[in-house]
Structures are given as structure tokens and as C-alpha cells.
């Protein structure tokens, strides 16, 4: 799964990396991004790519209660094209969720050890995501979820699931504004090769979502 991550780059780095022309409204970096928070995402509106904030935790358009979002921070890519919550979104509401590392907790004899995981050969990257718009009375929410897959050999030692990090040359294809069959989107995700990762241990300071400072990423032996 993916339950916490970081985005520490400055706004200009992000705009250049993802070829975004318009500035990001109210951008702020974070050492400890958690479910329920607003997260930086990129969509294509049919004319251009746009970066803005979505709330992490998908609330489907048909949901009666927005609290369902806390149960839908991740979507299994293997079955998303079949599930009512995700099928339509796989077809036409795909997004990039911008990050530069993510956290995972490895089970050990002493307890769960948090680790910070990064790409070995590049700093900024994007998770494959889905988004939706939910409207009820006077309340409108734009929310998202991160797609996950079975862990690759590197991650298997840490956790059995992992987020899908899109290769640089696949990002624009994922958010292309064309409507596709959900199975086609699923096949696309299955074809994605994962880049090499690196990881190091961090302290339990990161366990609390309220903690959002440099201590979260400081390495320990």
C-alpha cells in the first residue's frame, strides 16, 4: 500500500519537471503527507496539463457519505478496472500524484521500522492515480486515490504491496485526455516497468501525521 509520502521540491522544479505552464496555487512542500490531506496532482483538461490539489482518499461521485474516502486511499491496480468505485475513473479520470519519496513500515522482531523509499536515479516522480468529483448539497470535493501493485523484488523485503510509480516517458500517456476502455488502462499499468529504488531507515517520528519537519526524513543506522 501507500499511506505516507513526501514532496520537498520547490514549485519551479515541479513546473519544469512536469512541463506545467501555470503556477501552482498555494503550493507547499511536506515531509509527511497523509490520507485526508490535500495532495498535489496533475491532470490534463483537454487543452493543457494543470497542477492543483485533490484530497487524498477517494470519494466516488455516487457515495452518500464523504467518510468513505478514508477507506479508499489506495486502489488495487489488478482489479480497479472491474470495481464500481474505480472502473469509470480508469476510463477517463486518471491523474499523476507528485512525490519525491514514500514511507513504508517493515515488520521486525522489535516492531515496525519506518523506511523512506526513493527512486535511485531521479528525484521527482509521479504515482499513478485516479480522481473524482463529489457533490452533495453545497459541498463539493475533488478527491483521489493512489494505484498499487504487488511488490517488486526490492519491496518484497519491506511490504507485499507498493504504489505504482510511472516511468517518465509514460506520465503523459497515463493522463491523456482521451477516454479509453478500463481494461486498456489496466493493461497499460501492467506493462509499466518499475525503476530501481533505494531505502533507508527513519525514526518513529514519522508515525504521527502531525509531525511534518526535517526529522521525518533523517536517516538512522
Backbone as CSV, one residue per row, in Angstrom:
resi,resn,N_x,N_y,N_z,CA_x,CA_y,CA_z,C_x,C_y,C_z
1,UNK,0.849,-1.190,0.000,0.000,0.000,0.000,0.883,1.237,0.000
2,UNK,0.259,2.380,0.012,0.988,3.637,0.166,0.166,4.514,1.080
3,UNK,0.704,4.795,2.285,-0.054,5.559,3.253,0.582,6.859,3.680
4,UNK,1.834,7.081,3.312,2.524,8.346,3.599,3.574,8.593,2.525
5,UNK,3.826,9.856,2.231,4.898,10.172,1.291,5.364,11.600,1.485
6,UNK,6.366,12.014,0.701,6.925,13.356,0.830,6.905,14.069,-0.520
7,UNK,6.942,15.386,-0.450,7.163,16.228,-1.623,7.893,17.473,-1.129
8,UNK,9.203,17.510,-1.382,10.041,18.566,-0.830,10.582,19.523,-1.881
9,UNK,10.320,19.251,-3.141,10.814,20.100,-4.226,10.169,21.479,-4.168
10,UNK,10.855,22.467,-4.763,10.227,23.779,-4.843,9.318,23.836,-6.077
11,UNK,8.494,24.862,-6.125,7.477,24.947,-7.172,8.086,24.961,-8.574
12,UNK,9.166,25.683,-8.756,9.778,25.779,-10.079,10.268,24.422,-10.565
13,UNK,10.857,23.641,-9.673,11.300,22.294,-10.037,10.137,21.463,-10.567
14,UNK,9.005,21.559,-9.902,7.838,20.770,-10.293,7.305,21.230,-11.643
15,UNK,7.192,22.527,-11.821,6.691,23.057,-13.084,7.574,22.623,-14.256
16,UNK,8.881,22.658,-14.048,9.808,22.274,-15.106,9.793,20.769,-15.356
17,UNK,9.764,19.995,-14.296,9.808,18.537,-14.428,8.599,17.986,-15.167
18,UNK,7.435,18.572,-14.907,6.198,18.051,-15.500,5.661,18.936,-16.626
19,UNK,6.445,19.912,-17.031,6.081,20.775,-18.159,4.723,21.442,-17.945
20,UNK,4.589,22.077,-16.788,3.365,22.792,-16.418,3.598,24.283,-16.637
21,UNK,2.683,24.940,-17.314,2.856,26.361,-17.620,2.286,27.280,-16.546
22,UNK,1.171,26.902,-15.951,0.526,27.760,-14.966,1.094,27.515,-13.568
23,UNK,1.244,28.557,-12.758,1.745,28.380,-11.385,0.793,27.518,-10.553
24,UNK,1.324,26.959,-9.493,0.531,26.102,-8.603,-0.027,26.951,-7.474
25,UNK,-1.317,26.998,-7.363,-1.964,27.812,-6.342,-1.712,27.229,-4.952
26,UNK,-1.159,28.042,-4.064,-0.948,27.681,-2.655,-0.052,26.458,-2.481
27,UNK,0.983,26.337,-3.309,1.884,25.193,-3.180,2.673,25.259,-1.876
28,UNK,2.836,24.093,-1.244,3.679,23.991,-0.061,4.289,22.596,0.005
29,UNK,5.590,22.498,0.268,6.227,21.183,0.415,5.809,20.520,1.717
30,UNK,6.041,19.211,1.815,5.662,18.491,3.023,6.573,17.286,3.246
31,UNK,6.976,17.087,4.491,7.784,15.936,4.884,6.940,14.720,5.232
32,UNK,5.636,14.894,5.359,4.819,13.786,5.873,3.376,13.936,5.386
33,UNK,3.147,13.617,4.120,1.817,13.742,3.528,0.993,12.521,3.915
34,UNK,-0.205,12.758,4.434,-1.028,11.688,4.991,-2.432,11.692,4.387
35,UNK,-3.131,10.552,4.450,-4.516,10.490,3.968,-5.388,11.557,4.619
36,UNK,-6.305,12.082,3.832,-7.194,13.140,4.309,-6.668,14.527,4.023
37,UNK,-5.384,14.629,3.682,-4.790,15.922,3.352,-4.953,16.215,1.865
38,UNK,-4.789,17.478,1.513,-4.779,17.856,0.102,-3.406,17.553,-0.482
39,UNK,-3.394,16.909,-1.654,-2.140,16.480,-2.264,-2.027,17.048,-3.676
40,UNK,-0.806,17.281,-4.098,-0.579,17.878,-5.411,-0.738,16.827,-6.501
41,UNK,-1.607,17.114,-7.460,-1.888,16.194,-8.554,-1.887,16.945,-9.874
42,UNK,-1.725,16.200,-10.956,-1.710,16.768,-12.299,-2.727,16.041,-13.162
43,UNK,-3.549,16.795,-13.854,-4.493,16.237,-14.815,-4.289,16.947,-16.152
44,UNK,-4.908,16.407,-17.190,-4.945,17.078,-18.491,-6.396,17.449,-18.766
45,UNK,-6.662,18.740,-18.947,-8.050,19.200,-19.101,-8.534,19.198,-20.554
46,UNK,-7.739,18.603,-21.438,-8.089,18.579,-22.853,-7.338,19.625,-23.652
47,UNK,-6.822,20.632,-22.958,-6.037,21.691,-23.602,-4.600,21.704,-23.102
48,UNK,-4.437,21.493,-21.813,-3.107,21.529,-21.226,-3.081,20.751,-19.915
49,UNK,-1.875,20.464,-19.444,-1.714,19.855,-18.131,-1.863,20.924,-17.052
50,UNK,-2.540,20.574,-15.988,-2.751,21.505,-14.880,-2.403,20.822,-13.566
51,UNK,-1.761,21.566,-12.691,-1.424,21.063,-11.367,-2.277,21.758,-10.322
52,UNK,-2.797,20.984,-9.393,-3.614,21.539,-8.321,-3.808,20.501,-7.236
53,UNK,-4.643,20.834,-6.268,-4.782,19.970,-5.104,-6.078,19.156,-5.113
54,UNK,-5.925,17.878,-4.747,-7.038,16.958,-4.536,-6.920,16.403,-3.118
55,UNK,-8.034,16.060,-2.522,-7.956,15.454,-1.188,-7.654,13.965,-1.323
56,UNK,-6.699,13.496,-0.543,-6.281,12.096,-0.634,-7.257,11.203,0.126
57,UNK,-7.922,10.350,-0.635,-8.948,9.457,-0.121,-10.175,9.594,-1.006
58,UNK,-10.328,8.691,-1.955,-11.338,8.847,-2.992,-12.764,8.792,-2.444
59,UNK,-13.550,9.787,-2.817,-14.994,9.784,-2.546,-15.685,9.689,-3.906
60,UNK,-16.190,8.506,-4.282,-16.844,8.362,-5.583,-18.027,9.313,-5.726
61,UNK,-18.323,9.692,-6.939,-19.392,10.665,-7.189,-20.732,10.196,-6.654
62,UNK,-20.928,8.872,-6.576,-22.211,8.324,-6.145,-22.293,8.062,-4.633
63,UNK,-21.198,8.294,-3.911,-21.166,7.985,-2.477,-22.148,8.854,-1.701
64,UNK,-22.745,8.292,-0.675,-23.673,9.035,0.176,-22.945,9.803,1.278
65,UNK,-21.772,9.303,1.669,-21.042,9.896,2.789,-19.575,10.078,2.397
66,UNK,-19.043,11.265,2.592,-17.655,11.534,2.219,-16.655,10.763,3.071
67,UNK,-17.091,10.204,4.207,-16.182,9.477,5.077,-15.627,8.218,4.423
68,UNK,-16.265,7.774,3.337,-15.773,6.601,2.632,-14.353,6.833,2.127
69,UNK,-13.973,8.097,1.948,-12.654,8.420,1.435,-11.520,7.886,2.277
70,UNK,-11.720,7.778,3.589,-10.653,7.302,4.458,-10.359,5.817,4.242
71,UNK,-11.281,5.107,3.595,-11.080,3.695,3.287,-10.549,3.488,1.874
72,UNK,-10.397,4.582,1.119,-10.070,4.455,-0.297,-8.871,5.325,-0.674
73,UNK,-7.817,5.220,0.148,-6.601,5.971,-0.173,-5.797,5.270,-1.265
74,UNK,-5.980,3.958,-1.381,-5.320,3.167,-2.407,-6.337,2.372,-3.204
75,UNK,-5.980,2.021,-4.440,-6.797,1.157,-5.294,-5.889,0.088,-5.889
76,UNK,-6.311,-1.158,-5.816,-5.521,-2.250,-6.374,-5.608,-2.207,-7.893
77,UNK,-4.466,-2.025,-8.543,-4.471,-1.893,-9.994,-4.940,-3.157,-10.698
78,UNK,-4.756,-4.307,-10.047,-5.142,-5.570,-10.669,-6.645,-5.693,-10.876
79,UNK,-7.433,-5.004,-10.039,-8.893,-5.149,-10.103,-9.633,-3.825,-10.290
80,UNK,-8.921,-2.711,-10.358,-9.575,-1.396,-10.436,-10.501,-1.272,-11.640
81,UNK,-10.139,-1.923,-12.753,-10.961,-1.826,-13.970,-12.279,-2.565,-13.844
82,UNK,-12.445,-3.342,-12.763,-13.667,-4.121,-12.553,-14.545,-3.551,-11.443
83,UNK,-13.979,-2.738,-10.572,-14.689,-2.280,-9.379,-15.548,-1.046,-9.677
84,UNK,-16.779,-1.006,-9.154,-17.662,0.146,-9.401,-17.049,1.485,-8.990
85,UNK,-16.242,1.490,-7.936,-15.663,2.745,-7.455,-14.617,3.310,-8.401
86,UNK,-13.974,2.431,-9.180,-12.818,2.843,-9.966,-12.964,2.663,-11.477
87,UNK,-13.893,1.828,-11.906,-13.978,1.454,-13.321,-14.110,2.674,-14.238
88,UNK,-15.043,3.559,-13.922,-15.260,4.754,-14.746,-14.039,5.670,-14.710
89,UNK,-13.397,5.744,-13.567,-12.232,6.616,-13.412,-11.040,6.091,-14.211
90,UNK,-10.891,4.784,-14.278,-9.830,4.195,-15.097,-10.003,4.596,-16.553
91,UNK,-11.242,4.804,-16.947,-11.542,5.158,-18.328,-11.237,6.610,-18.643
92,UNK,-11.526,7.525,-17.689,-11.464,8.937,-18.070,-11.032,9.918,-16.988
93,UNK,-10.689,9.440,-15.794,-10.278,10.362,-14.738,-8.995,9.873,-14.076
94,UNK,-7.945,9.892,-14.881,-6.627,9.447,-14.426,-5.769,10.672,-14.098
95,UNK,-4.933,10.555,-13.106,-4.102,11.691,-12.696,-2.717,11.242,-12.288
96,UNK,-1.814,12.195,-12.193,-0.492,11.998,-11.612,-0.495,12.604,-10.221
97,UNK,0.068,11.901,-9.265,0.200,12.422,-7.911,1.691,12.595,-7.646
98,UNK,2.104,13.838,-7.433,3.522,14.201,-7.437,4.169,13.902,-6.080
99,UNK,5.362,13.285,-6.126,6.069,12.926,-4.899,7.570,12.884,-5.169
100,UNK,8.350,12.776,-4.102,9.775,12.506,-4.265,10.273,11.385,-3.358
101,UNK,9.394,10.822,-2.532,9.683,9.596,-1.788,8.395,9.128,-1.138
102,UNK,8.402,7.898,-0.648,7.264,7.430,0.145,7.782,6.619,1.318
103,UNK,6.939,6.487,2.326,7.287,5.730,3.520,6.591,4.377,3.517
104,UNK,7.289,3.383,4.072,6.647,2.097,4.325,7.217,1.549,5.617
105,UNK,6.439,0.715,6.295,6.826,0.177,7.591,7.122,-1.314,7.469
106,UNK,8.358,-1.679,7.763,8.767,-3.083,7.693,8.579,-3.748,9.055
107,UNK,7.942,-4.917,9.055,7.757,-5.652,10.297,9.074,-6.304,10.715
108,UNK,9.479,-6.052,11.949,10.688,-6.654,12.507,10.346,-7.246,13.879
109,UNK,11.299,-7.960,14.472,11.080,-8.524,15.805,10.894,-7.435,16.846
110,UNK,11.468,-6.262,16.602,11.355,-5.150,17.551,10.114,-4.296,17.312
111,UNK,9.405,-4.564,16.223,8.226,-3.758,15.872,8.317,-3.308,14.427
112,UNK,7.552,-2.318,14.073,7.531,-1.833,12.699,8.568,-0.715,12.509
113,UNK,9.459,-0.926,11.557,10.507,0.038,11.271,10.134,0.880,10.054
114,UNK,9.932,2.209,10.239,9.615,3.044,9.082,10.827,3.237,8.183
115,UNK,10.586,3.218,6.879,11.632,3.415,5.887,11.197,4.488,4.897
116,UNK,12.158,5.268,4.454,11.913,6.229,3.386,12.449,5.631,2.088
117,UNK,11.613,5.596,1.062,11.942,4.931,-0.194,11.935,5.953,-1.316
118,UNK,12.997,5.938,-2.119,13.165,6.891,-3.209,13.557,6.167,-4.491
119,UNK,13.407,6.856,-5.620,13.968,6.350,-6.857,15.477,6.550,-6.822
120,UNK,16.201,5.578,-7.346,17.656,5.637,-7.295,18.217,6.694,-8.248
121,UNK,17.575,6.889,-9.394,18.187,7.697,-10.453,17.492,9.017,-10.759
122,UNK,16.426,9.342,-10.069,15.812,10.657,-10.257,15.075,11.062,-8.999
123,UNK,14.888,12.352,-8.841,14.324,12.899,-7.607,12.794,12.911,-7.635
124,UNK,12.219,13.736,-8.503,10.763,13.850,-8.579,10.166,12.723,-9.397
125,UNK,8.968,12.292,-9.022,8.260,11.275,-9.792,6.762,11.432,-9.571
126,UNK,5.990,10.571,-10.207,4.529,10.628,-10.074,3.957,9.237,-9.840
127,UNK,3.089,9.124,-8.844,2.276,7.920,-8.678,1.149,7.945,-9.709
128,UNK,0.756,6.771,-10.187,-0.453,6.668,-10.998,-1.655,6.804,-10.075
129,UNK,-2.550,7.729,-10.400,-3.716,7.960,-9.542,-5.007,8.063,-10.322
130,UNK,-6.110,8.051,-9.583,-7.451,8.264,-10.110,-8.099,9.367,-9.289
131,UNK,-8.999,10.133,-9.914,-9.656,11.219,-9.186,-11.150,11.240,-9.509
132,UNK,-11.907,11.922,-8.677,-13.339,12.064,-8.915,-13.850,13.336,-8.250
133,UNK,-15.017,13.765,-8.697,-15.694,14.934,-8.143,-16.961,14.459,-7.443
134,UNK,-17.131,14.908,-6.195,-18.291,14.524,-5.387,-19.051,15.789,-4.992
135,UNK,-20.343,15.787,-5.236,-21.183,16.949,-4.918,-22.380,16.484,-4.106
136,UNK,-22.612,17.140,-2.980,-23.798,16.864,-2.174,-24.229,18.164,-1.504
137,UNK,-25.448,18.592,-1.837,-25.957,19.872,-1.356,-24.969,20.980,-1.718
138,UNK,-24.414,21.673,-0.742,-23.491,22.769,-1.040,-22.024,22.381,-0.885
139,UNK,-21.775,21.084,-0.797,-20.426,20.596,-0.555,-19.876,19.923,-1.810
140,UNK,-18.729,20.396,-2.304,-18.073,19.808,-3.468,-16.661,19.406,-3.094
141,UNK,-16.296,18.171,-3.421,-14.961,17.666,-3.128,-14.324,17.107,-4.391
142,UNK,-13.040,17.345,-4.539,-12.238,16.711,-5.572,-11.232,15.821,-4.844
143,UNK,-11.320,14.526,-5.071,-10.529,13.579,-4.291,-9.772,12.620,-5.203
144,UNK,-8.836,11.881,-4.608,-8.018,10.970,-5.413,-7.601,9.742,-4.622
145,UNK,-7.077,8.765,-5.355,-6.526,7.546,-4.767,-5.265,7.172,-5.530
146,UNK,-4.355,6.471,-4.862,-3.102,6.023,-5.472,-3.232,4.552,-5.856
147,UNK,-2.891,4.213,-7.082,-2.943,2.833,-7.550,-1.727,2.055,-7.064
148,UNK,-1.969,0.821,-6.654,-0.894,-0.018,-6.119,-0.803,-1.337,-6.883
149,UNK,0.305,-2.038,-6.656,0.544,-3.326,-7.309,1.289,-4.241,-6.344
150,UNK,1.455,-5.503,-6.727,2.275,-6.419,-5.947,3.705,-5.881,-5.874
151,UNK,4.333,-6.066,-4.744,5.689,-5.562,-4.548,6.665,-6.193,-5.528
152,UNK,7.610,-5.387,-6.012,8.684,-5.928,-6.834,9.735,-6.555,-5.910
153,UNK,10.769,-7.206,-6.455,11.741,-7.883,-5.587,12.348,-6.987,-4.518
154,UNK,12.626,-5.724,-4.845,13.203,-4.819,-3.850,12.236,-4.596,-2.698
155,UNK,10.967,-4.347,-3.008,9.989,-4.000,-1.976,9.490,-5.194,-1.187
156,UNK,9.627,-6.397,-1.722,9.101,-7.579,-1.039,9.682,-7.756,0.353
157,UNK,10.891,-7.289,0.540,11.524,-7.394,1.855,10.922,-6.412,2.853
158,UNK,10.188,-5.421,2.339,9.618,-4.370,3.194,8.122,-4.528,3.351
159,UNK,7.409,-4.732,2.234,5.951,-4.837,2.251,5.505,-5.580,1.004
160,UNK,4.332,-6.219,1.066,3.878,-7.031,-0.069,3.185,-6.213,-1.167
161,UNK,2.902,-4.935,-0.890,2.310,-4.053,-1.894,3.186,-2.807,-2.058
162,UNK,2.988,-2.118,-3.183,3.729,-0.875,-3.412,2.923,0.021,-4.345
163,UNK,3.159,1.349,-4.285,2.492,2.255,-5.220,3.098,2.116,-6.608
164,UNK,2.302,2.408,-7.630,2.807,2.400,-8.995,3.445,3.751,-9.293
165,UNK,4.751,3.733,-9.522,5.483,4.932,-9.922,5.665,4.869,-11.429
166,UNK,5.142,5.860,-12.122,5.180,5.836,-13.574,6.552,6.235,-14.111
167,UNK,7.077,5.514,-15.100,8.291,5.971,-15.773,8.043,7.348,-16.388
168,UNK,9.102,8.128,-16.495,8.965,9.489,-17.009,8.264,9.528,-18.357
169,UNK,8.588,8.585,-19.240,8.031,8.607,-20.588,6.609,8.063,-20.670
170,UNK,6.049,7.668,-19.523,4.681,7.143,-19.507,3.693,8.099,-18.823
171,UNK,4.198,9.153,-18.223,3.332,10.052,-17.441,2.266,10.716,-18.301
172,UNK,2.666,11.290,-19.427,1.699,11.988,-20.282,0.680,11.028,-20.864
173,UNK,1.116,9.821,-21.169,0.192,8.821,-21.716,-0.875,8.451,-20.698
174,UNK,-0.490,8.362,-19.439,-1.456,7.985,-18.397,-2.568,9.026,-18.255
175,UNK,-2.228,10.309,-18.371,-3.253,11.347,-18.181,-3.761,11.927,-19.501
176,UNK,-3.478,11.250,-20.597,-4.003,11.723,-21.883,-5.514,11.897,-21.784
177,UNK,-6.068,12.989,-22.344,-7.488,13.307,-22.145,-8.465,12.435,-22.934
178,UNK,-7.968,11.443,-23.638,-8.855,10.551,-24.385,-9.512,9.530,-23.466
179,UNK,-10.759,9.204,-23.748,-11.476,8.179,-22.999,-11.077,6.815,-23.530
180,UNK,-10.687,5.924,-22.638,-10.270,4.585,-23.035,-11.069,3.540,-22.262
181,UNK,-11.011,2.298,-22.712,-11.681,1.224,-22.002,-10.929,0.954,-20.696
182,UNK,-11.637,0.687,-19.602,-10.958,0.427,-18.327,-9.914,-0.687,-18.408
183,UNK,-10.195,-1.707,-19.204,-9.236,-2.798,-19.351,-7.961,-2.317,-20.045
184,UNK,-8.108,-1.356,-20.950,-6.934,-0.798,-21.616,-6.042,-0.067,-20.610
185,UNK,-6.672,0.655,-19.699,-5.903,1.336,-18.651,-5.213,0.326,-17.749
186,UNK,-5.904,-0.749,-17.443,-5.320,-1.801,-16.614,-4.126,-2.441,-17.311
187,UNK,-4.261,-2.700,-18.608,-3.162,-3.293,-19.374,-1.959,-2.349,-19.410
188,UNK,-2.236,-1.068,-19.522,-1.158,-0.072,-19.506,-0.371,-0.172,-18.203
189,UNK,-1.067,-0.242,-17.085,-0.385,-0.315,-15.794,0.411,-1.608,-15.655
190,UNK,-0.121,-2.697,-16.188,0.608,-3.966,-16.119,1.898,-3.924,-16.938
191,UNK,1.918,-3.082,-17.950,3.084,-3.004,-18.832,4.190,-2.106,-18.290
192,UNK,3.897,-1.376,-17.247,4.862,-0.402,-16.706,5.985,-1.117,-15.954
193,UNK,7.207,-0.791,-16.313,8.372,-1.321,-15.604,8.745,-0.381,-14.460
194,UNK,9.033,-0.965,-13.316,9.401,-0.160,-12.159,10.883,0.172,-12.179
195,UNK,11.203,1.415,-11.892,12.598,1.841,-11.818,13.230,1.375,-10.507
196,UNK,14.554,1.388,-10.467,15.276,0.953,-9.268,14.990,1.888,-8.098
197,UNK,14.841,1.286,-6.921,14.540,2.025,-5.704,15.695,1.927,-4.720
198,UNK,15.705,2.830,-3.768,16.630,2.783,-2.650,15.861,3.136,-1.383
199,UNK,16.307,2.663,-0.236,15.573,2.905,1.015,16.526,3.039,2.186
200,UNK,16.089,3.781,3.189,16.858,3.855,4.433,15.885,4.017,5.607
201,UNK,16.345,3.630,6.794,15.522,3.701,7.997,15.400,5.136,8.503
202,UNK,14.194,5.469,8.966,13.957,6.744,9.646,13.335,6.459,11.003
203,UNK,13.215,7.481,11.820,12.715,7.279,13.178,11.187,7.212,13.198
204,UNK,10.661,6.804,14.349,9.215,6.712,14.531,8.555,8.086,14.579
205,UNK,9.334,9.138,14.507,8.785,10.499,14.440,7.780,10.617,13.294
206,UNK,8.033,9.897,12.208,7.166,9.983,11.035,5.829,9.288,11.264
207,UNK,5.734,8.459,12.292,4.498,7.705,12.514,3.292,8.601,12.757
208,UNK,3.514,9.749,13.353,2.419,10.675,13.649,2.273,11.673,12.506
209,UNK,1.097,11.703,11.907,0.863,12.584,10.759,1.031,14.056,11.120
210,UNK,0.880,14.393,12.393,1.024,15.792,12.811,2.476,16.256,12.719
211,UNK,3.409,15.302,12.711,4.827,15.651,12.608,5.185,15.890,11.150
212,UNK,5.599,17.107,10.842,5.907,17.465,9.456,7.119,18.387,9.456
213,UNK,8.291,17.783,9.634,9.540,18.534,9.684,10.677,17.642,9.226
214,UNK,11.863,18.196,9.199,13.024,17.510,8.641,13.368,16.226,9.378
215,UNK,12.965,16.134,10.639,13.244,14.922,11.420,12.632,13.681,10.774
216,UNK,11.531,13.871,10.058,10.846,12.752,9.407,11.755,12.001,8.438
217,UNK,12.677,12.713,7.790,13.498,12.080,6.762,14.941,11.845,7.188
218,UNK,15.271,12.186,8.427,16.646,11.990,8.876,16.949,10.504,9.027
219,UNK,18.054,10.024,8.431,18.368,8.603,8.492,18.875,8.180,9.862
220,UNK,18.601,6.918,10.203,19.164,6.298,11.396,19.885,5.029,10.966
221,UNK,20.766,4.551,11.802,21.549,3.350,11.474,20.646,2.130,11.439
